[in-house]
Amino acid sequence: MPQIFDRSSNALARMSLVLSGILVIALGVTLDQLQRSPWVTRQGQRADQPVPFSHKHHVQGLGLQCQYCHTTVEKSSYAGIPPTRTCMNCHAQIWTNAALLAPVRNSWATGQSIPWIKVHDLPDFVYFNHSIHVNKGIGCSTCHGRVDEMPLMYAQNTLQMEWCLDCHRNPAKNLRPTSQIYNMAWEKPSQDKPVWCSAVPGESGVPTADSVSCVTKDPATNAAAAAALAPPVLLMKAALTSGGAQGADPSYTKFTSQDALGHFLLAHYKIKTPQQITSCDTCHR
Amino acid sequence: MSKINPSAKSADNDAGNAVNNDNNNAQDARSGAGAPMTLDAVRAQLQGVKGKKFWRSLDELADSPEFRAEVEREFPSAAQEWLDPVSRRGFLRLMGASMALAGLAGCTKQPDETIYPYVKAPEDLILGKPMYFATAHPFPTGGVPLLMKSDEFRPIKVDGNPEHPYNRGGSDPYSQGTLLDLYDPDRSKKVTYRGEDREWMDFAQALREKVQESKDGTGIYFLSATITSPTLARQWQAVQAAYPKAKLVQYDPAIAGTYAEKGINTRYALSAADVIVSLDADFLSSASYPGFHGLVRDYANRRKDPAAGMNRLYAVESMTTTTGMKAEHRLKLRASEIPAFAAELAKAVGVAGVQPPAYAWTSEQQAFLAALAKDLKANAGKSAVLPGMYQDASVAELAQAINAALGNVGKTVFVSQETVNPLPSDQIADLKALVADLNAGKVDWLVILNANPIYTTPADLNFASAFNKANIVAHLGSHMDETGQIAHWHVPAAHYLESWSDVRAYDGTVSIVQPMIDPLYGGHTAHHVLQMLLNDPLVSPYDAVRATWQQVLAKNNKGDFELGWRKSLHDGWVEGTAFDTAAKANVPAEFHGSVPAPASQETLEIIYRPDPSIYDGRWSNVGWLQELPKPILNLSWDNAAIVSGYTLTKLGLKEDDIVELNVGGKRVQAPVVVAPGHPDNSVTVYLGYGREFAGRVGSGAGFNAYLIRTVNAPFYTAGSLRKLDGKWGVAITKSHYQDHRGARFGQQGSGDNSLEADEALGPRGIIRYATLEEFKVNPNFAHEGEGRETPESDTSLFPNWQYNEAAWGMSIDMNSCVGCNACIVSCYAENNIAVVGKQQVRIGRDMQWIRIDTYFEGDLAAPRAHFQPMNCQQCENAPCEQVCPVGATVHSSEGLNVMVYNRCIGTRYCSNNCPYKVRRFNFLLFSDYETESLKLMRNPDVTVRTRGVMEKCSYCVQRISAAKITADKENRPVRDGEIITACQQACPAEAIVFGDLNDKTSRAAKLRANQRTYQVIADVNTRPRTTYMAEVLNLNPELEATPAEHMPAKG
């Protein structure tokens, strides 16, 4: 009886063994990549919104402050989506007949909400709190990217747990002075662009935002600018302690790297330890 | 046992041996295992047992083979089995598919979600931050002042108003449960006339025209639930003035015939009472007793620090209640014996004119009476005697006279001229007159306001047939209930959280009931109905309430009514409306009425009580309350014929047998259940069950005890009982959650006994207590003696955790806890806990995160009970964390055992390994994701758990997080008392204290350092964060010395 398989099929058999191994690995890698892909995370995707609202136009072009619309970002877990009334504050006067704004006018007339599609959509078992982040030196652009350069809103980041943990394990690399939270163009300090900061020593019970003041111009040469950027509470204190004389240098430290600034702020903003903020109950309940 | 009491200790050891021997004998005798447990066996177990010996259920007491089998299975039978029949082939197919999908499960893409922003945002709303509003729960025994938590203007949590002078933040299961009542999807939604849809104005017009037509109101009758609102009373008086012949009948089945219907005007200041006597007054069980919240708080405050002087509670009662179980000395009497006993007591303390009926008291009863009278006289002016509501009228009068004779009036007892409810009436006489008028055809229109007489009236009135003789019946009610079904008009009623009204609390303080939400289904209130008959029919309840308090508020605030109004809305009460305590009423220390003689010993008495969970049936459709295990019985979803062990044996019954109760020819079928310590030859039945049209939850649960209630004897009467075939299938949660590693870890007991339960077999120190004398000699009693050692903290293979910031801990004072269940219902609301239904409870799948373990001690017929709230102990060395294969239960940096629901794959290893049995598993999809109205109710800060996920008490981690974030933003540590857990918040006894153990100045840390504090099952080195404070009992030495053997002679 002749053999069914000739000797050459041995090679095939070996190859198929190797191939199936590769296939399994490839499947794993594919799934892994798929899970992180924009197809699943919607990172970078522009949703089909009822009104093609341009953050670029409103923020960069018109200079609206973030909190003009997202009013509760410092107070609540939820930053807030503006009510139609906020749109109508201006659009009752300008672009009153623009076809693009028909849904807004319609909402105003009928009292029905504008149905926006959620761009940053966390799973329901995750409890994120905006207020603690902006109060502790995480700027809007750290998570949301250069919103002022987005004609249509999209998610800059995956919002997956590994992305959250990446920062929670080492918050220092993203901290900035709270005076710069809404600064879309904020850049991490470098040799070319240093940052000078001074801290209110050992005070407890004052809001985090008031405990440090930072400037991007050398306070020694530009005392007025330093005063302009410092929070009002500090100014008052400075005024009280220095007998009203502006520009008294409250011992500013110069930072030329994010690492140094981050650790300075970590200490002064009393950021909890990575062990504490990576504890599961920080986000899951 | 403490070291100072070696004799007690040896007695205890003897007891342990005796039990073990008995076990062997019993098992030899029943080698054929499987024979049902009999009471004889129980009795044999207890024979000769003295000392502290605890048990939780009869099965456990008998240590029957069935009980052992249950223990080995850990959960009640079937709790962990796959119930649906699935073939092997089908199973493999399913498994194959799920294996293939397992890797992909995480890859699901979230669907697009829509954001619906406001068009015009409310000015003061910060989305994501709850707001709090003061209001009050109108309840016929007095309003309960509340502080509601409102998220986006949806009320999501009911709690007591912490600043109110009456309840100081305490609440009760009823008030907690009203939240689910508001969002009940079965509430009626439409005005109907003969089944056809109508508008409110159609009804209002029809009624107004009819009344105007009648000129003087002839033929117009109103049947209302007890009127609690001063404004409604004012509106009624205006209606009465305009239409003098219109009639108002108030009827509440749990109020009619009690002294409460005449208006509650007696108050007790238990904070000043050293001796408290309950004459069938169940003031520690539920809000059905007037003044519950204040009484519990004052009672518990005097037990928090035994060294500072404790009170002593005596209870004389006709059924087993938590009041009796908390009492230092309890005497069970049949209901009909209590008036005579009260008369004897009155005579003994010197009330003039009292003539107790002749009765052959047993020597034990005489001894109790003598000791009680002596103690009362020794504490004249520092004692209080509380009469039961569901007793003969003479008991309340006698209690008043006793208090007067002892000089308590003006010191611990205050009598006011005003009453809590504004229109006191004789409800039963009025109801009888109404039925007579109905039968005589005098009733043209019968308008029923928030009452359900078809269901709640005693059967012998034949209300349903009289009802049909009215020309038109209109029904204002929240549900299309038994009455709504057959009324011509049905008008949906607004919930109290949807409408304006007012109410007086037990201390007389007026609270404005302000709405939290617009009526969900366009409901209307009794205010609307009565106003409709007046000249200004469109005055809203809001304006009516403002008009009522216009003068008082203007006077209080120097003429500025608006200021006063806003202040009283903000604070939750109207200043200066509390009853005057200074005015001493003239209460004579004499009694000249007649006292009914006790019924003969052989008469079987049937006792009617409102249900501790669903009251008179009004909350039948509230799943939280239905599923709540009733105190003492741990019975959920049913009522039962509750009897004593002796009566059970005498009638040849077993628990869960179906019996037929017969009262004057009216019959009803009921399951029989034993309450330890229940008086013999009497049967207690709870009202409120057996509803036909309660809704999807309450319809069909239990049996209708109103069917055997008689109008002339609404509280207790003679009846008979007959055994029928079959078993009812009650759901009792008592013997759930056993564990069987006692032998391995603790080296105690017989080897496979349950941890939680083997107090019965050997000392495990789960319940620790001492008498006041013992405590004074040795305040460290809770830590000395067998089974009370706590291992060193380095006795573990695992390295110790470091807690650098907070270390959350909870202290539960067993001396204060009265077992009222408020914490459980509060936890339901706070943590979105699912209701599972009776069948699931029967197989042990109830989801409550906190339970009240009731440990009975000693004699089956006259036990003492210890209530131990048991929630997750948040062990520092947690057995659950060590066995989770997927890291779904992990240790937080602050010492919480946190559950990560999205990681849980449902192995249930954690639950297996939990010695406290506090983990709950979603065997099925218990959470309701579909019903729209329930979505509004959920706490947005807590995940709604799906099927296949383990859950447990989290110490309200969402509240901890919120407080931490607030504190962190302000750059300060979390303040002590800033975080209050839901159970702590609800507790009227303030038995639960939560806080940071690392902060040595916190209340929780101080209590933890207290010598009475002990850990449960600490010997297995779990190092729990929840600790308990051992009880101290202030026993009367004269009664202590005479423990009686209560077991009846065999046969």
Contacts between the chains, C-beta under 8 A, distances in Angstrom:
chain1	res1	chain2	res2	distance
A	28	B	103	7.9
A	31	B	103	5.9
A	31	B	104	6.9
A	31	B	107	6.5
A	34	B	107	6.0
A	35	B	106	6.2
A	35	B	107	5.1
A	39	B	109	7.3
A	40	B	107	6.2
A	40	B	109	5.3
A	47	B	112	7.1
A	72	B	126	5.0
A	72	B	127	6.0
A	72	B	128	6.7
A	72	B	129	7.9
A	75	B	126	5.3
A	75	B	129	6.8
A	76	B	126	4.9
A	76	B	127	6.1
A	76	B	128	3.7
A	76	B	129	5.1
A	77	B	128	4.2
A	78	B	127	4.7
A	78	B	128	3.8
A	80	B	127	5.9
A	81	B	115	5.2
A	81	B	117	4.2
A	82	B	117	6.4
A	83	B	117	5.3
A	83	B	118	4.0
A	83	B	119	5.8
A	83	B	120	5.8
A	83	B	121	4.2
A	84	B	117	7.1
A	84	B	118	7.5
A	84	B	119	4.4
A	84	B	120	7.4
A	85	B	118	7.8
A	85	B	119	6.6
A	85	B	120	4.9
A	85	B	121	6.9
A	107	B	119	5.8
A	108	B	119	6.7
A	111	B	119	5.3
A	112	B	119	7.2
A	113	B	116	3.8
A	113	B	117	5.6
A	113	B	118	7.0
A	113	B	119	6.3
A	114	B	116	8.0
A	114	B	117	6.6
A	115	B	114	4.8
A	115	B	115	7.5
A	115	B	116	6.2
A	116	B	114	6.8
A	116	B	115	4.5
A	116	B	117	7.1
A	117	B	112	5.5
A	117	B	113	7.5
A	117	B	114	6.3
A	117	B	115	7.6
A	118	B	112	7.2
A	118	B	113	4.4
A	118	B	114	6.8
A	118	B	115	5.4
A	121	B	110	5.8
A	121	B	112	8.0
A	121	B	113	5.5
A	123	B	110	6.9
A	123	B	902	7.2
A	124	B	943	6.8
A	125	B	901	5.8
A	125	B	902	4.8
A	125	B	943	4.8
A	127	B	941	6.6
A	127	B	958	7.5
A	127	B	961	7.2
A	129	B	961	7.9
A	129	B	965	5.7
A	131	B	965	6.8
A	131	B	969	6.5
A	132	B	965	4.7
A	132	B	968	6.1
A	132	B	969	6.4
A	135	B	968	7.7
A	135	B	969	4.7
A	136	B	968	7.3
A	136	B	969	8.0
A	203	B	971	7.5
A	204	B	971	5.8
A	204	B	972	5.5
A	205	B	970	6.4
A	205	B	971	6.3
A	205	B	972	5.0
A	206	B	970	7.8
A	206	B	971	5.9
A	207	B	969	6.4
A	207	B	970	5.9
A	207	B	971	6.5
A	208	B	968	7.5
A	208	B	969	6.1
A	208	B	970	7.8
A	208	B	971	5.3
A	211	B	971	6.3
A	270	B	968	7.3
A	270	B	971	6.0
A	272	B	805	7.4
A	272	B	968	7.5
A	273	B	804	7.3
A	273	B	893	7.7
A	275	B	893	5.1
A	276	B	805	6.6
A	276	B	893	4.4
A	276	B	894	7.7
A	279	B	892	4.3
A	279	B	893	4.6
A	279	B	894	7.4
A	279	B	898	7.3
A	280	B	890	5.5
A	280	B	892	6.6
A	280	B	898	4.8
A	280	B	900	4.9
A	281	B	892	4.8
A	281	B	896	5.9
A	281	B	898	4.3
A	281	B	954	7.6
A	281	B	957	4.9
A	281	B	960	7.6
A	281	B	961	6.9
A	282	B	961	7.4
A	284	B	898	7.1
A	284	B	900	5.0
A	284	B	901	7.1
A	284	B	902	7.1
A	284	B	943	7.6
A	285	B	941	6.4
A	285	B	942	5.6
A	285	B	943	6.2
A	285	B	954	6.7
A	285	B	957	5.2
A	285	B	958	4.8
A	285	B	961	7.0
